[in-house]
Amino acid sequence: MRTLPGRATLLLASCLLASVSLSAQTPAPQRGGTLTYGRYADSLLLDPVFTDANLDIWILTNLYDTLIQTGPGGKGLRPGLASSYGFSGDGKTLTLTLRPGVTFSDGSPVTADDVKFSLDRARKPDNGAWNFLLGSIASVTARGNQVVLSLKNPDPSLTAALATFNSAIVPRKLYANAPGKTDAERARAVGERPVGSGPFVLSEWKRGSSMTLKRNPRYWQKGADGQPLPYLDAVRFEIIPDDNTRILKLQAGELQGAEFIPFSRVAELKANPKLNMQLFPSTRVTFVVLNNRPRLKDGSANPLANVKLRQALNYATDKKALIGLVTFGNGKPMGSYLSSATPLFSPQNTYTFDLNKAKQLFAASGAKPGLSLSLQVVAGNADQLALATALQQMWGQLGVQLKIEQLESATANGRYQANDFQMQMNYWNDDIADPNELTAYAAVYSSAESFHTGFQSKEVDSLFAQSQRETDPARRAALYKRIQNLYVNAAPMVFLYEQPFPVALAKNVRGFVQTPLGNNVFVNTYLAK
């Protein structure tokens, strides 16, 4: 999911119900209690199709189920609401058998009709931002306890798409009876009181202040003790935008968990004997998008249309120094536009810092010392400003005069959507355990004008189209390796770094997971006594 800094967007996220691995030394999970968790911001809309915000997506896992689930580590897949599934020999039909006896949290049964309704709603072209993930489906047919998906063409990413948040199964009757004339209006109504088949149920929501999820007593999956999950009675989210306040409340025992810990505080919290400071593997990558078009929005000539200049900026960027500056060493250089936690990632030569090579490419581009370039950042975002200031100094060694534009978040987003930028700080977090989502967004012009950079490559477009139909894993991996090579060489962005998800937990919190896709998974969480 692409997310402009300051704006939680565009993500998915998919269900991960990983069982806790228990050793002989680890006590059995204990039941009961409420875990209070500090979030930096509140959710917006708890509907799986019409949300495009990480603030929603990363919570949906706890309320809804998908037919297929993402496995531990965010890469494998396994049965979810579908107890089994399989493709026909030609790869154009996927048949899923529903798990018997599963109900929604209101007690109504999960039926094949609900599944058909949910998938038809999710793939409808005008519904939400993520319908393209199910674009290969020609029709959905309910047959007793089975659902049959007829495909326009073989789609190797379909099973991963069915494990993604927008493919969550919702009750058809609830939406049919909801107020509103359009799907979006009905989604807003249902999203205030969502009903799913996930491990928790929304019991209270004080917008901007707190949200409480209570245990779903009808949940189908069992824990290590053979009883239905989840272990907790409830999870209470307190909305605390200020980083220091979240940390103080955690240290005082008022919270048992807190997200988005500043990297500057990680070492301190690791040293606290009452806390468990965790750095969960992530698909988040931070970079600078570059406008590749010959002319900018105001009609002026754009020197970044020259690939040699874009490559020069990449070689002049000391990623290790930036990682030390912003993540305090808790990151690693990008090896592609994909994160290393994304399936089919293929590490590339992503411009190891080389000032001499940068200067050669700068001269070869025809650029002259004193070249003025502009970089947009979100006002008040300390990390972005620190990165921009460091890049200003690094690129100054080439002769670049970098102007830093600090914009309010909504303004920055509007300028991005309108292609009205020369450079803009940005980041991405995957929503699906497959490389197709980010590749479509970043490298295929028809999807989002290639991260709004204007980058176009007929070869990349052709390779991506092939990858969407290629069912042989080795051949599909080779296609993605070539795409990544072409993209990195074209340098539509300045590749910076990957970073983990920093979460601090009380020592007695066990079994919590934040997946590489960002989902906060509480189904196996318990409070040790």
VENNORJO-V960914 format. One line per field, one symbol per residue. ss: DSSP state (2 for helix, 1 for strand, 0 for the rest). A space follows every 10 residues. Layout:
ss = ???
This chain:
ss = 0110000000 0001000000 0000000000 0001111110 0000000000 0002222222 0000000111 0222001110 0111111000 0011111100 0010000010 0222222222 2220000000 2222001111 1110011111 1000000222 2001222000 0222220000 0022222222 2200000001 1111110001 1111100000 0100000100 0001111110 0022222222 2000001100 0022222222 0000111111 0000111111 0000100000 1022202222 2222200022 2222220000 1110000000 0000000000 0000222222 2222000000 1111111100 0222222222 2222220001 1111111022 2222222000 0011111100 0000022222 2220222222 2200000222 2222222000 0022222222 2222222222 0011111110 1111110011 0011000001 100001100
